[in-house]
Structure formats: C-alpha cells, structure tokens
C-alpha cells in the first residue's frame, strides 16, 4: 500500500514538473517573440533557458550558416570556455556530422546520457572541425545529460537547440522531449520572423546604398568627380577607414590611381600606376570576384598604419573589369560585408565609369571631327537616317549662301530653299537631291547641279557622296561639294571648240581619204608590189584613223547635246559581228581572230551603225593590247537576265536605266576575250570614263572608244562591262535586248 502511494506521489510530482517546464517554456517563447534583434534573441534564448529551467546547465543554439554552409554556434551560455571561444565559433557541422548534424538530419530530438556516450555517438569529424570540437568536449563534465532538439518549421530544419545538464543534479528527463520540441518549433517560427525582418533591413540598407551610389554617379560631371564620389560612398557603406579606387588600363595591363583616402603617402604614390601583376588586388582583376581577407605580411605599410583587413572589389562592366575599389579597416571587414549588394554596386559603378570614359572619348572624337570638317576646303553636309540636316561646315554655308546651319531641315524643304536645278534648268526633284541619293545607298562622284549662289547668279556645284552605314541600318548620308562654275565653263568651251574643230576637220579629211582611196586603186591596177602603193596604203589607213577620231569627238559633242538618235531596225547580229571581224583581220596581223557563235542567225532590233562602232572599238582594243601569236575570240550566245545577274556581279550595275529587266528576259550576250596582260582593279574603275586610257598606250587614240561604247549600249537598254585579272587577259561583255526600249 505504501509502494502504491509513493508511485502515485511520484507520478504527481512528474506531472507537476512537466507542467511547470511547459509553462516556463511558453512564457519564454512569448518573451522572445517581442525581441527584434537577432543577436539579442540568440543571447536571451540561451541565457533564459539556463536561468528558468533548473534542469539545464548549458544551452547552445546552432543555426545554418547560409554563406559558408553547415551548422554554426551562434549563442552559448553556461559553459566556461575562456580562450577556446574562437576555435568553437569556427565549427561548421554538415548534416549528419556529429550529434548536432545527426539531429538535423533525422529531424528528431536526441537524448544522451554520459560524456563517453556523447563522444561515441558524435562519430568522426572533418579536419577543420576537430580542434574546435576537441576543446568543446574537454569543457564538458564527465556526467552529463544532453538533449538536441531540431528547430522545425514547415518541414524545414533551421537549426538545432542543444541543452546540457549534469546527472548529479535534477537532469533533463526523456519525458521532457515533447515539451522541448514544441518550444523549439515556436523558436523556429520566431527565428524565421527575425530573418524576414533582418532581410527587410538588409534590403532597406541596400536601397539606401544604391540611392547613395546613384546620387554619386548622377551628380558627377567628369571621371575625377565620379571616382571621388564613388570612393566616399563605398567607404561609408562598408565602414572602412581608408581606401583607394584604381582604374584599369587594358592597353598597358596596369592600374592607375583615381582617388584615395587616408592611405600612407608612399603607398598611394606607388599606386599612381602599377602593373596588375604587382598589385595586391591582382586576383580581383584576374577573376572578377571580390576578395576579403586579413592583410598579409607583405602589406607592411598598411599594417604599420594600424589597418588589419581589406576588401578588393572589382568594378565590372559586364564581364570586363573597369577598376578596383580597395578598402581597408582596423576591424575584420570580411565578417560584416554584404557581398551580393557590394557586387551589384560594383557593377553599377563599373558601368558608370565606362559610360563616362565613353562620353569623354566620344566628346574628344566629336571635337576632332568638327575640327577636321571645319578645316576642309570643300563644303561638307551630313544628314541623319531620317533625312534631317545635322551638320555643315563653314565652307558649305558660304557655298549655299546661308549664315547659319538650318539644323533639322528636311529633304523635302531643300529644293526650294537652295533653288536646286538640273544643268538644263529644270527643277530638281527631292529624290534627285545629292543627300537623298546618298541616303538611298548610292555612292556617286561629280554629280553636278545648279543652284543660286552667293553672287546671286546660277552656280554649278559638283557633289560627291554616299551613305553612312552601320551594319544593317542607315545612320545617314554625307556629301562633299565645291563650286565648279569656272571649270564647267572651261569644259563647255573646250567641248564647243572640239566639236567645231572636229566638224571643220571632217570635210577636208574626208576629201583627202577619198582622193587617197582613188590613188590606191589606181596604183593597184598598175603594180601590186609598187613602193608607192605601200606608202599610199599607209596614208589611207592613217587618214581613216584620223577620221575615226574626229567622228568620236563629234559623237561626244552630240551626246553632250543629247542629239544622238538611234536608228533601230532588224539586224542579223551574227552577220554584223562577222563583218566587223573580217574588217579587223588586216590589223590583227599574227593574232588569231575567231568567232564562236551558237546560232547561224540572230535577229535583234538595234542601230547597226552604233553597234558596229561598239564592236569595232572592242575588237580593235583587243588587237591593240594583245601580243603577237595570241588568240582573240568573239563569242555570241543567248542568255536570261536572271542567269546573267547570278553569274556576273557587274551586270546589274552596268545596265542603263532606260528600262527595267525581268529575270526571264532574253538577251544577246557578246564577249570579246583576249590573252593580253590584263587590267588592274584600279584601272577597271575608270576604264569607261571619257578620255580614259590604259597604262600601256599602244597605238594612238583619244580614250573615247569605251566611253562612247557604253553610251550607245546603255541607250539600247543593254549593259557593257569588263572582267579581267592582271596577267590573265581581259573579257569585255555586251548584253543587248532582243527588242530595245522605245
């Protein structure tokens, strides 16, 4: 009966004890819920557990360290450690490592009796934790009871609460575990609230910091001011006592001092410019990652100045380093920095530095460009991609008779504003304006128009221009122009003189040729081997050559006066080519002159006189510039316009603008191929211009043959072009429509 009474009494005592523990834990949880400082929360939790619970001698709070990983002691109360504190604070336990890691992994509380059992169950530890745990074990008494309770929150373990009591006192009972687990869950919830509050405070500080950085960046007027402002803000953000900002020079692979605060004079001077390899922040430049650490022994000048730690923060522009912010303090900076926020700020500063450098460079280049454009003796005008005038130099303003540049003027306003007209006096359409042609992608030279000049009289302006392109879009157009009124008059006078001279020379030369032909026929009847016959034949050839040159001059003058009219009629092109070849055989000498035609007859509509003139020029040039014992081949074929454009890159640009072509249109293609020395690319660019001659001037001529040939072919709606390589001969192509445009 007495035993039963004792048992009932003991059970009542246990119930009362558990009720008391549960009540104290709930009151402590309520008290902790009002705490807003994480560090105060940690300290109050451990100290109050030891004070309120007579069964607890030591309380330790282990929480996950998000940056370094593992469980770390953030608060410890009731265990005298003295000098071992630093080593114990460095412990980082992975899930499953030690009793703490085991409780976190199992997500269930552990109850252990005895230090030996405690150490046995703890198992093996990683090398970095052995020293700290050894010192912790040595501080524990032999007889102890340990309880490790995971801090659970919605299935997540945020940490472990470790409680120790000595067996010789009223030790923690296994029956207390449910109350402790409930308390631990409440603590986990409070911890999460504190973490949210702490994160909000961090975000608030980040916003304030970014605001400070943005203000420093936006208020800077140049690079020096930007660097000074940025360094002051960064030093304030990390609470550093000294620092400097170095700018990276990729051309020299060096760092130059942009600004410094409170550094030893000699140390700052040495960093006026320093090779990256010799700088203490070399790894930050090399890898683009921040470095935070204690100062090294070789940084003696900083150590002597009382500094002990550093942060080297690379200022990034994308993946490129623009500079490095070096910050120093007499306290461990690496323990309190917000690396993520610092890197975001570093990117903001890096882009700001790059933008200021780019703006400074562009401003220098703009000033250089302005100086160059202003110094050009010819007029220069530039428009943007929308056709608005954005630049004109002083020469241009003088030539255009304006006192200032009408910035933003549209192309549609220019014909009336500047009184642009064609050389024949007709008004110039907007699409024919020099800037409009250049904006459309055309590159042109010596495009002449009339406008009302400074003298009040008509002025002839010569324009050259082209588009200003960047990759796939147009940035605008530029034209260069000059007053050529005097030279235009001189050229007109020259052309008039040549036309008159040619006209006056033709009649006597025609009479001389007729009389020479008569003498040649008379001498042929007398004696085929007569020395006089050979002389008369040479005389006849030279007179014919002179007449051809005079006819060319007359044709040029007619072209300039637009007095060339084609006499189009059906012509058998095969027969015409063969006739020209036979006429040229005497001049060919030892050169083989062959015809390769796919058709026996090909009738097209053309002016036979002009096409004969074109063929005579091309074959005559091939003979003149080909060595003896070489072959000259004239070929004729039918081709589709689309196939020609695909095979010959110059076909489209060589066409006249009289009529459009469809890909299926048939053309007669004549090719004159020689085995001469070839023509360079530089010569090919000017070969069809007036008075152009090859460098090897064989025979006599005015350089008008190809110029006239192109004019005649383009008036037929066809194309004439040249393909050649130096040392491999040349091929001249003539493409004619079977029916020319009206």
Buried (B, 14 or more C-beta within 10 A) or exposed (E): EEEEEEEEEEEEEEEEBBEEBBEBBBEBBEEBBEBEEBEEBBBBBBBBBBBBBBBBBBBBBBBBEEEEEBBBBBBBBBBEBEEBEEBBEBBBBBBEBBBBBBBBBBEEBBBBBBBEEBBEEBEEBBEEBEBBBBBBEEBBEEBBBBBBBBBBBEEEBBBBBBBBBBBEEEBBBEEBBEBBBBBBBBBBBBBBEBBEEEEEEEEEEBEEBBEBBBEBBEEBEEBEBBBBBBBBBBBEBBEBBBBBBBBBEEEEEBBBBBBBBBBBEEBBEBBEEBEBEEBBBBBBBEEBEBBBEEBEEEBEBBBEBEBBBBBBBBBBBEEEBBBBBBBBBEEEBBEEBBBEBBBBBBBBBBBBBBBBBEEEEEEEEEEEEEEEBEEEEBBBBBBBBEBBBBBBBBBBBBBBBBEEBBEEBBBEEBBEBBBBBEEEEEEBEBEBBBBBBBBEEBEEEEBBBBBBBEEEEBBBBBBBBBBBEEEEEBBBBBBBBBBBBEEBEEEEEEBEEBBEEBEEBBEEBEEBBEEBBEBBEEBEEEEEEEEEBEEBBEBBEBBEEBBBBBBBBBBBBBBBEEEBEBEBEEBBBBBBBBBBBEBBEEBBEEBEBEBEBEEEEBBBBBBBEBBBBBBBBBBBBBBBBBEEEBEBBBBBBEBBBEBBBEEBEBBEEBBBEBBEBEEEBEBBBBBBBBBBBBBEEEBBEEBBEBEBBBEEEEEEBBBBBBBBBBBBBBBBBBBBBBBBEEEEBBBBBBBBBBBBBE
